Amino acid sequence: MNDDQLLRYSRHILLDELGIEGQERLLGAHALVIGAGGLGAAALPYLTSAASGASAWSTTTTWT
């Protein structure tokens, strides 16, 4: 973890439950959200602010 990341995620690192080891695991994690309505739209900002290594989302609307 570089100095910029340490500064950016310092509040996460200070949490006893997370620490620097947990933050490094988050940086290496991947998340996929399928559907950006309802719950998906609410989850996306939390995933990106939690600094997951990579996040992606997919949504389609099908009218039948």
N, C-alpha and C positions, 0 to 999 in steps of 0.2 A: 504494500500500500504506500503510495507516494504522499508527499507533504500536503498537496491539494486535497487528496481524499481524506487524509486524517483531519484536516480542518473542516471539510464539508460534513463528514459523518461523526464529528466529535460527540454530539449529543447521543447518538446511537451507541458509541463506544463506551460512554460513561454508564450506561445501563448495566447493572449487575447481571441481568439475565442474558445480555448479548455480548458485550465486551469486544475486544479487537478480533478475537478468533471467530466470533459469530458474524461480525461485519465482513470479514474476509470470506466466510462461507456464503454470505448474501451476494457479494460481488461475483462469486463464481457460479451463482445459481441462474437458472433460466425459468421464465414463466410464460405461459401461453394462456390468454384469455379468449375464449370462443364466445362471441356475442357481446356487443358493447352496449346493450340496452340494460335497463334495470340494475341488476347487481354488477354486471360487467363494467358498466360506465363508472360505478362507484369504486370498483376495485382498482382500476387502472392508475389513478393518481397515487394511491397508496403503494402500489408495486413500484412505480418509478421513483417515488420519494424514499422508499426503503432501500434503494440502490441495488436492486437485483442486477446481476451481470448483463442479462439481456431479457427484454420483454417484447412480446409480439401480441397482436390482437387481430381477430378476424371476425367480421360480421357480414351477414347477408340478409336481405329482406326479400322474401318470396311471397308474392301475392297470388293466392289461388281462389 
